[in-house]
């Protein structure tokens, strides 16, 4: 096939009029649903009440009055039967029970409330007690506030909930509550905490925007005392970064044996790692700038022998493996060394990292792609909210049109688990395999690893195939069904788009030797060493899969320099596939493999029989936008050898957003959805199926369900659809289909003004490809699509010069 550039749709010439989007049905059930048998609820309330009273006495005993903290605040964590409607019920809970919400987790089924008015709070307990008494005595005359029947259970927030670390260390993160209404007490406690730290000569930095304090050299006893006494802290966590990868393996020494050539127009990729050694062939493409460094070593030294290998993969991609690291290898990117660690394990200042990112963007405005493969050590818990680290990186990428390629983290215990004497795909269901922060980031590109080591010949890893996720790669921690299930409802909401990683790429694999799985030279990746005396070494890890994806992003940026970061992300995801992964546990595949293995050529180029169309636009709340897509008449006029599934369409939507930190269900406040419909006007697409059937296929609906307005399903900003087009579809619709997208604002937001009446950019990538049998290919899909659609060439690709290159 001949390489052809992807094309951009001219939305000024090829778009239908914008209309207001309305749902024909939706909403949620009332919070005040009746439950026929209240006894289980009464029993749960009895346990909660007793536990709360015991925990309150223990917490009071843990206080240190000598600290003279100006005030104490009590917090109650309430687990609800269903998602709490913040806008509808927040004021009632404040007015009646004296409770002010400070955080919603578990996708808004769990609320953490500060007790602002103790007298009103006692009314809350009196209603709980009345309810228990009514059930115990079976006395219907005993009245209670019906709101409490929406509660599942409750507990006091304690030190064990706040102090979420195994061992205090060099950098600890104190995440504060953000009181929506603001209180004078909050400020007084904060000043008292700073006085406490200053008296003990404990250093710290405060990030006002994130409401997080980075505290340095904190010991366990002091950290616990802070949690015991200063009641404005939601969590205390360690900033210890996980060990970057399994230990490197020695291989026979050999010279580098290759040189790197570079053209002047290369994009820049920032490598946030342990430095990039300039004593290697990479020296010619390393930017000579020492200003991005959190360590005492030079950013051009790599004593950990890690950042150099990551940089080589980001700049050179797979090309060195195709020529066995010999001869001249042309670079795809220049490298900016951003040194955040000097060894394979250490504490990371997230605000130090953010500061370097901002400085890099200011110094090099053209930079769009970064690689970050150091994650926090601890795996995330099931459905745990976004970390401050992920939150800050999401904000940075949204504000600066950037894309960080972030690894899922390595599960180094995978080879030591009693569950694994070989490859066990179901292992990815275990909580200890969940990804590590900041890999839950949504605006960036999250990468897991396959067992492939980029060598030809027989695959020698333990994975079921070189395309399968490697056992050390980490999986998604999100399970909406488990979070949103209810004792009072049979239907459980879900969003099949909400998972990580986004894609997987080659990272090397374990081998099986004498009944155990180990790292050895046959299945691991050969990597560039920072040490010229060593030349190369062998290792495996998500650290090395991630820069391969960054390399593809750099190649896309070079090929299509005008594209936004989210479009680069959409192109990579749209080209990925899971067709080689045939697991019996199909629901686990996206959680471990994301959208699948990256495909360089599919993401980078079109050809005679496959065309990729890029659409960049923006949309306001409650708008529906529709874009016609015209298809060649030859697909209905000619004998194609078949009539079903003559064309395949794959489409991906990506958009970035300004995240909401303290409401997990609205972390992504924008609820966009898209799909492809029949050749109908926007008004008809909005009608019910009874009025007019606009679905092209009965199984092809909106990419995610936004109908539940008052209790919205948590949204994903990455959505992908795929379907086949039959000959009859084109005949019935006059060879024209409609691509549609709509946008809603999450109704859980109390302060949503910044999202209303605002244009929200998005990117959609659509690939149309023939599926005809050999000998029946028309070999003119690309040219015909160009002739009948308003498409523009945005590529730097010289089609005349590249036209003879065969893939």
Residue pairs with C-beta under 8 A, 6 or more apart in sequence:
1 607
1 608
1 609
1 610
1 806
1 807
2 607
2 608
2 803
2 804
2 805
2 806
3 601
3 605
3 606
3 607
3 797
3 802
3 803
3 805
3 807
4 605
4 606
4 607
4 608
4 611
4 782
4 797
4 799
5 559
5 560
5 605
5 606
5 793
5 794
5 795
5 797
5 799
6 560
6 571
6 605
6 606
6 611
6 612
6 613
6 614
6 794
6 795
7 606
7 611
7 612
7 613
7 614
7 786
7 791
7 792
7 793
7 794
8 613
8 614
8 615
8 616
8 791
8 792
8 793
8 794
9 613
9 614
9 615
9 627
9 789
9 790
9 791
9 792
10 790
10 791
10 792
11 615
11 616
11 617
11 627
13 790
14 627
14 628
14 789
14 790
15 625
15 626
15 627
15 628
16 625
16 626
16 627
16 628
16 681
16 682
16 738
17 682
18 623
18 624
18 625
18 682
19 623
19 624
19 682
19 683
19 686
20 622
20 623
20 624
21 622
21 623
21 624
21 686
21 742
21 743
21 744
22 622
22 686
23 706
23 707
23 709
24 686
24 687
24 688
25 688
25 707
26 707
26 708
26 709
27 707
27 708
27 709
27 710
28 82
28 83
28 85
28 708
28 709
28 710
28 711
29 82
29 489
31 80
31 81
31 82
31 84
31 85
31 88
31 89
31 147
31 150
32 146
32 147
32 149
32 150
33 81
33 82
33 149
33 150
33 488
33 489
34 149
35 41
35 149
35 487
35 488
38 131
38 134
38 135
38 149
39 135
40 487
41 131
41 135
41 149
42 131
42 132
42 134
42 135
42 136
44 152
44 153
45 128
45 131
45 132
45 148
45 151
45 153
46 132
47 153
48 128
48 153
48 154
48 155
49 125
49 128
49 129
49 132
51 155
51 156
52 76
52 154
52 155
52 156
55 155
55 156
55 158
56 74
56 156
58 158
59 156
59 158
59 159
59 228
62 159
62 228
62 229
63 69
63 72
63 228
63 229
64 225
64 228
64 229
67 192
67 196
67 225
67 229
68 192
69 189
69 192
69 229
69 230
69 231
70 185
70 188
70 189
70 192
71 185
71 188
71 189
71 231
72 229
72 231
73 114
73 115
73 185
73 189
73 231
73 232
74 114
74 115
74 118
74 121
74 156
74 231
75 102
75 112
75 113
75 114
75 115
75 156
75 157
75 231
76 99
76 112
76 113
76 115
76 154
76 155
76 156
76 157
77 110
77 111
77 112
77 113
77 154
77 155
77 156
77 157
77 161
78 110
78 111
78 112
78 113
78 151
78 153
78 154
79 106
79 109
79 110
79 151
79 152
79 153
79 154
80 109
80 110
80 111
80 150
80 151
80 152
81 149
81 150
81 151
81 152
81 486
81 487
81 488
82 109
82 150
82 484
82 486
82 488
82 489
82 711
83 107
83 108
83 109
83 484
83 665
83 711
83 748
84 104
84 108
84 109
84 111
84 150
85 710
85 711
85 747
85 748
86 101
86 104
86 108
86 663
86 748
86 749
86 750
87 747
87 748
87 749
87 750
88 710
89 147
90 101
90 750
92 147
93 99
93 101
93 113
93 147
94 100
94 116
95 120
96 120
96 123
96 124
96 145
96 147
97 120
97 121
97 123
97 124
98 115
98 116
98 117
98 118
98 119
98 120
98 121
98 123
98 124
99 113
99 114
99 115
99 116
99 120
99 121
99 124
100 113
100 114
100 116
100 179
100 180
100 181
101 111
101 112
101 113
101 114
101 180
102 112
102 113
102 114
102 177
102 178
102 179
102 180
102 234
102 662
103 111
103 112
103 177
103 234
103 662
103 663
104 110
104 111
104 112
104 662
104 663
104 664
104 665
104 748
105 112
105 383
105 384
105 385
105 664
106 383
106 483
106 664
107 383
107 480
107 483
107 484
107 664
107 665
107 714
108 663
108 664
108 665
108 666
108 711
108 748
109 483
109 484
112 157
112 234
114 177
114 179
115 121
116 183
124 148
127 144
127 145
127 147
127 148
128 148
130 142
130 143
130 144
131 144
131 148
131 149
133 139
133 142
134 140
134 142
134 144
152 487
159 224
159 227
159 228
162 227
162 233
162 234
162 235
162 236
163 223
163 224
163 227
163 236
164 235
164 236
164 237
165 172
165 223
165 236
165 237
165 238
166 238
166 378
167 220
167 238
168 218
168 219
168 220
168 222
168 223
168 238
169 218
169 238
169 239
169 240
169 347
170 216
170 217
170 239
170 346
170 347
171 214
171 215
171 216
171 238
171 239
171 240
171 347
171 348
171 349
172 214
172 215
172 216
172 218
172 223
172 236
172 237
172 238
172 239
173 212
173 213
173 214
173 215
173 235
173 236
173 237
173 238
173 239
173 350
173 388
174 212
174 213
174 214
174 215
174 226
174 233
174 235
174 236
175 211
175 212
175 233
175 234
175 235
175 236
175 237
175 388
176 190
176 211
176 212
176 213
176 232
176 233
176 234
177 186
177 211
177 232
177 233
177 234
178 211
178 661
178 662
179 186
180 750
186 232
189 230
189 231
189 232
190 232
192 230
193 213
193 226
193 230
193 232
194 204
196 226
196 230
197 204
197 215
200 222
202 215
202 216
202 217
202 218
202 222
203 215
203 216
203 217
204 213
204 214
204 215
204 216
205 213
205 214
205 349
205 351
206 212
206 213
206 214
207 213
207 214
207 351
210 351
210 388
210 391
210 392
210 661
212 350
212 351
212 388
214 239
214 349
214 350
214 351
223 236
226 233
226 236
227 233
227 236
237 376
237 378
237 387
238 347
238 376
238 377
238 378
239 347
239 348
239 349
239 350
239 376
240 345
240 346
240 347
240 348
240 376
240 377
241 341
241 345
241 346
241 347
241 348
241 374
241 375
241 376
241 377
242 345
242 374
242 375
242 376
242 377
242 409
242 410
242 436
243 344
243 345
243 377
243 410
243 412
244 274
244 304
244 306
244 344
244 345
244 373
244 374
244 410
244 541
244 543
245 306
245 344
245 410
245 412
245 539
245 540
245 541
245 543
245 544
246 410
246 412
246 415
246 472
246 519
246 539
246 540
246 541
247 519
247 539
248 305
248 537
248 538
248 539
249 519
249 520
249 521
249 524
249 537
249 538
249 539
250 534
250 537
250 538
251 521
251 526
251 536
251 537
251 538
253 533
253 534
253 535
254 535
254 536
255 535
256 280
256 281
256 325
256 528
256 532
256 535
257 325
257 326
257 535
258 281
258 320
258 323
258 325
258 326
258 327
258 328
258 329
259 281
259 284
259 327
259 328
259 329
260 281
260 282
260 284
260 285
260 315
260 316
260 328
260 329
260 330
260 331
261 284
261 328
261 329
261 330
261 331
262 284
262 285
262 330
262 331
262 334
263 330
265 558
265 796
266 285
266 331
266 332
266 333
266 334
266 554
266 558
267 332
267 333
267 334
267 366
267 367
267 368
267 369
267 554
267 557
267 558
267 561
268 287
268 333
268 334
268 335
268 336
268 364
268 366
268 367
268 369
269 314
269 315
269 333
269 334
269 335
269 336
269 367
269 369
269 370
269 371
269 550
269 551
269 554
270 292
270 336
270 338
270 357
270 360
270 367
270 369
270 370
270 371
271 307
271 310
271 311
271 314
271 335
271 336
271 337
271 338
271 370
271 371
271 547
272 338
272 340
272 353
272 356
272 357
272 370
272 371
272 372
272 374
273 306
273 307
273 310
273 311
273 338
273 339
273 340
273 341
273 371
273 373
273 374
274 302
274 303
274 304
274 305
274 306
274 307
274 339
274 340
274 341
274 342
274 343
274 344
275 295
275 297
275 298
275 299
275 300
275 301
275 302
275 303
275 304
275 307
275 308
275 337
275 339
275 342
275 530
276 282
276 286
276 299
276 300
276 302
276 307
276 308
276 311
276 335
276 337
276 530
277 300
277 301
277 302
277 307
277 308
277 530
277 531
278 286
278 300
279 530
279 532
280 308
280 312
280 528
280 529
280 530
280 532
281 528
282 308
282 311
282 312
282 315
282 335
282 528
284 331
285 315
285 331
285 333
285 334
285 335
286 300
286 311
286 334
286 335
286 337
287 334
287 335
287 336
287 337
287 364
289 336
289 337
289 363
290 298
290 299
290 300
291 359
291 363
292 299
292 336
292 337
292 338
292 339
292 356
292 359
292 360
293 299
293 338
293 339
293 356
294 339
294 340
294 341
294 348
294 349
294 352
294 353
294 356
295 339
295 340
295 341
295 342
296 342
297 303
297 339
297 342
299 337
299 338
299 339
300 337
301 530
302 308
302 530
303 342
303 343
303 530
304 341
304 342
304 343
304 344
305 529
305 530
305 531
305 534
305 537
306 344
306 543
307 337
307 339
307 530
308 528
308 529
308 530
309 527
309 528
309 529
309 530
309 537
309 539
309 544
310 371
310 373
310 543
310 544
310 546
310 547
311 335
311 337
311 371
311 547
312 320
312 527
312 528
312 547
313 527
313 544
313 547
313 548
313 550
313 551
314 333
314 335
314 371
314 547
314 548
314 550
314 551
314 554
315 331
315 332
315 333
315 334
315 335
315 551
315 554
316 329
316 331
316 332
316 551
317 332
317 548
317 551
317 552
317 555
317 600
318 454
318 506
318 548
318 551
318 600
319 329
319 330
320 329
320 528
321 454
321 455
321 526
323 329
325 526
325 528
325 536
332 551
332 554
332 555
332 558
333 369
333 551
333 554
333 558
336 360
336 364
336 367
338 356
338 357
338 360
338 370
340 348
340 352
340 353
340 356
340 374
341 348
341 374
348 374
348 376
350 388
350 389
350 392
351 392
353 372
354 392
354 393
354 396
357 370
357 396
357 402
358 396
358 400
360 367
360 370
361 367
361 400
361 402
367 402
368 401
368 402
368 403
368 553
368 557
368 565
368 568
369 402
369 403
369 405
369 550
369 553
369 554
369 557
369 565
369 568
370 402
370 403
370 404
370 405
370 550
371 404
371 405
371 546
371 547
371 550
372 393
372 404
372 405
372 406
372 407
372 438
372 546
373 406
373 407
373 541
373 542
373 543
373 546
373 547
375 406
375 407
375 408
375 409
375 435
375 436
375 437
375 438
375 439
376 387
376 389
376 409
376 436
376 437
376 438
377 436
378 436
379 409
379 411
379 431
379 432
379 433
379 434
379 435
379 436
379 474
379 477
380 387
380 434
380 435
380 436
380 437
380 440
380 477
381 431
381 434
381 477
382 431
382 434
382 477
382 479
382 482
383 477
383 478
383 479
383 480
383 482
383 483
384 440
384 477
385 664
385 667
386 394
386 440
386 441
386 442
386 659
386 661
386 664
386 667
387 437
387 438
387 440
388 661
389 437
389 438
390 437
390 438
390 439
390 440
390 441
390 442
391 659
391 661
393 404
393 406
393 438
393 441
393 443
393 444
394 441
394 442
394 443
394 444
394 656
394 657
394 659
395 658
395 659
396 402
396 404
397 403
397 404
397 441
397 443
397 444
397 565
397 656
398 443
398 656
398 657
398 658
398 659
399 658
401 564
401 565
402 565
403 444
403 445
403 553
403 565
403 566
403 568
403 569
404 441
404 444
404 445
405 444
405 445
405 447
405 546
405 547
405 549
405 550
405 553
406 438
406 439
406 441
406 444
406 445
406 446
406 447
406 546
407 439
407 446
407 447
407 448
407 449
407 541
407 542
407 543
407 545
407 546
408 435
408 436
408 439
408 446
408 447
408 448
408 449
408 473
408 474
408 475
408 500
408 501
408 542
409 435
409 436
409 439
409 474
409 542
410 472
410 473
410 474
410 541
410 542
410 543
411 432
411 433
411 471
411 472
411 473
411 474
412 472
413 432
414 420
414 427
414 433
414 471
414 472
414 510
414 517
415 471
415 472
415 510
415 516
415 517
415 518
415 519
417 427
419 427
419 430
420 427
420 471
420 517
421 512
421 515
421 516
421 517
422 462
422 512
422 517
423 462
423 463
423 464
423 468
423 471
424 471
425 464
425 468
425 469
425 583
425 585
425 588
425 592
426 585
426 588
427 433
427 471
428 469
428 475
428 588
428 591
428 592
429 475
429 585
429 588
431 477
433 474
433 475
434 474
434 475
434 476
434 477
435 446
435 474
435 475
435 476
435 477
435 500
435 501
436 474
439 446
439 474
439 500
439 501
440 446
440 477
440 500
442 657
442 659
442 667
442 668
442 716
442 717
442 718
443 566
443 656
443 657
443 659
443 717
445 502
445 503
445 549
445 553
445 569
445 572
446 500
446 501
446 502
446 594
447 501
447 502
447 503
447 504
447 505
447 542
447 545
447 546
447 549
448 469
448 470
448 473
448 474
448 475
448 501
448 503
448 504
448 507
448 542
448 545
448 592
448 593
448 594
449 469
449 470
449 472
449 473
449 504
449 505
449 506
449 507
449 508
449 540
449 541
449 542
449 544
449 545
450 463
450 466
450 467
450 468
450 469
450 470
450 473
450 504
450 505
450 506
450 507
450 545
450 597
451 459
451 461
451 462
451 463
451 465
451 466
451 468
451 469
451 470
451 507
451 508
451 509
451 510
451 523
452 459
452 461
452 466
452 467
452 506
452 507
452 508
452 509
453 461
453 466
453 506
453 508
453 509
453 523
453 524
453 525
453 526
453 540
454 506
454 525
455 526
459 465
459 466
459 523
460 509
460 511
460 522
460 523
461 470
461 508
461 509
461 510
461 511
461 523
462 471
462 509
462 510
462 511
462 512
462 517
462 523
463 469
463 470
463 471
463 509
465 580
465 581
466 506
466 509
467 580
467 581
467 596
467 597
468 580
468 581
468 593
469 475
469 504
469 581
469 592
469 593
470 507
470 508
470 509
470 510
470 540
471 509
471 510
471 517
472 507
472 510
472 540
472 541
472 542
473 501
473 504
473 507
473 542
473 545
473 592
474 501
474 542
475 588
475 591
475 592
476 499
476 500
476 501
476 590
476 591
476 592
477 500
478 498
478 499
478 500
478 591
480 492
480 493
480 494
480 495
480 498
480 713
480 714
481 492
481 493
481 494
484 492
484 493
484 494
485 492
486 492
493 705
493 708
493 713
494 713
495 704
495 705
495 713
495 714
495 715
495 716
496 590
496 704
497 703
497 704
497 716
497 718
497 719
497 720
498 714
498 715
498 716
499 590
499 591
499 594
500 594
501 593
501 594
502 569
502 572
502 573
502 594
502 595
502 718
503 549
503 572
503 573
503 576
503 594
503 595
503 596
503 597
503 598
504 545
504 576
504 593
504 594
504 596
504 597
504 598
505 545
505 546
505 548
505 549
505 597
505 598
506 525
506 544
506 545
506 548
507 525
507 540
507 541
507 542
507 543
507 544
507 545
508 523
508 524
508 525
508 538
508 539
508 540
508 541
508 544
509 523
509 524
509 540
510 517
510 518
510 519
510 523
510 540
511 517
511 518
511 519
511 520
511 522
511 523
512 518
513 520
519 538
519 539
519 540
521 538
523 540
524 538
524 539
524 540
525 538
525 539
525 540
525 544
526 536
526 537
526 538
527 536
527 537
527 538
527 539
527 544
528 536
529 535
529 536
529 537
548 598
549 572
549 598
552 572
552 598
552 600
552 603
552 604
553 568
553 569
553 572
555 600
555 604
556 563
556 568
556 571
556 572
556 603
556 604
557 563
557 568
558 796
559 604
559 795
559 796
559 797
560 567
560 614
560 794
560 795
560 796
561 796
562 794
563 571
563 614
563 616
563 763
563 794
564 616
564 761
564 763
565 656
566 654
566 655
566 656
566 761
566 762
566 763
567 614
567 616
567 654
567 763
567 765
569 654
569 718
569 763
570 652
570 653
570 654
570 718
570 763
570 764
570 765
571 603
571 604
571 612
571 614
571 652
571 765
572 598
572 603
573 595
573 652
573 654
573 718
573 720
574 602
574 603
574 612
574 650
574 651
574 652
574 720
574 765
574 767
575 598
575 599
575 600
575 601
575 602
575 603
575 604
575 767
576 594
576 595
576 596
576 597
576 598
576 599
576 603
577 595
577 596
577 597
577 599
577 602
578 589
578 590
578 593
578 595
578 596
578 597
579 596
580 597
581 589
581 593
581 596
583 589
595 720
601 807
602 610
602 767
605 797
605 807
606 612
606 767
606 782
607 782
607 807
608 777
608 779
608 780
608 781
608 782
608 783
609 769
609 770
609 772
609 777
609 778
609 779
609 781
609 782
610 767
610 768
610 769
610 770
610 781
610 782
611 767
611 768
611 769
611 781
611 782
611 785
611 786
612 765
612 766
612 767
613 629
613 765
613 766
613 767
613 768
613 785
613 789
613 791
614 763
614 764
614 765
614 794
615 627
615 739
615 763
615 764
615 765
615 766
616 761
616 762
616 763
617 625
617 761
617 762
617 764
618 759
618 760
618 761
618 762
619 625
619 672
619 741
619 742
619 743
619 759
619 760
619 762
620 743
620 757
620 758
620 759
620 760
621 743
621 744
621 745
621 755
621 756
621 757
621 758
621 760
622 742
622 743
622 744
623 742
623 743
624 682
624 685
624 686
624 740
624 741
624 742
625 682
625 740
625 741
625 742
626 681
626 682
626 685
626 738
626 739
626 740
627 738
627 739
627 740
628 679
628 736
628 737
628 738
628 739
629 676
629 736
629 737
629 738
629 739
629 766
629 789
630 735
630 736
630 785
630 788
630 789
631 647
631 725
631 730
631 735
631 736
631 737
631 768
631 785
631 788
632 735
632 780
632 781
632 784
632 785
632 788
633 735
634 778
634 780
634 784
635 646
635 647
635 727
635 730
635 735
635 778
636 727
636 730
636 731
636 735
638 778
640 646
640 727
640 772
640 776
640 778
641 772
641 773
641 775
641 776
642 772
642 773
643 726
643 727
643 728
644 724
644 726
644 727
645 724
645 725
645 726
645 771
646 724
646 725
646 726
646 727
646 770
646 771
646 772
647 724
647 725
647 768
647 769
647 770
647 771
648 722
648 723
648 724
648 725
648 768
648 769
648 770
648 771
649 676
649 721
649 722
649 723
649 724
649 725
649 766
649 767
649 768
650 720
650 721
650 722
650 766
650 767
650 769
651 674
651 676
651 720
651 721
651 722
651 739
651 764
651 765
651 766
651 767
652 718
652 719
652 720
652 764
652 765
653 672
653 674
653 703
653 718
653 719
653 720
653 741
653 762
653 763
653 764
654 717
654 718
654 762
654 763
655 670
655 672
655 717
655 760
655 761
655 762
655 763
656 717
656 761
657 668
657 669
657 670
657 717
657 760
658 669
658 754
658 755
659 667
659 668
659 669
660 666
660 667
660 668
660 669
660 746
660 749
661 667
663 748
663 749
664 714
665 712
665 714
665 746
665 748
666 712
666 714
666 746
666 748
666 749
667 714
668 714
668 715
668 716
668 717
668 746
669 715
669 745
669 746
669 749
669 752
669 755
670 715
670 717
670 743
670 744
670 745
670 746
670 755
670 760
671 704
671 706
671 712
671 715
671 743
671 744
671 745
671 746
672 715
672 717
672 719
672 741
672 742
672 743
672 744
672 760
672 762
673 702
673 703
673 704
673 705
673 706
673 719
673 741
673 742
674 702
674 703
674 719
674 721
674 739
674 740
674 741
674 742
674 764
675 700
675 701
675 702
675 703
675 721
675 739
675 740
676 696
676 700
676 721
676 723
676 737
676 738
676 739
676 740
677 685
677 694
677 695
677 696
677 737
677 738
677 739
677 740
678 693
678 694
678 695
678 696
678 732
678 733
678 737
678 738
679 733
679 734
679 736
679 737
679 738
680 692
680 694
680 738
682 740
684 692
684 694
685 694
685 738
685 740
687 694
689 695
695 701
696 723
696 725
696 729
696 733
696 737
697 723
699 723
700 721
700 723
702 742
703 719
703 720
703 721
704 713
704 715
704 716
704 719
705 713
706 712
706 713
706 715
706 742
706 744
709 744
709 747
710 747
711 747
711 748
712 744
712 746
712 747
712 748
715 746
724 771
725 737
729 737
739 764
739 766
741 762
741 764
743 760
745 752
745 755
745 756
746 752
749 755
768 781
768 785
769 781
770 777
770 778
770 781
772 778
785 791
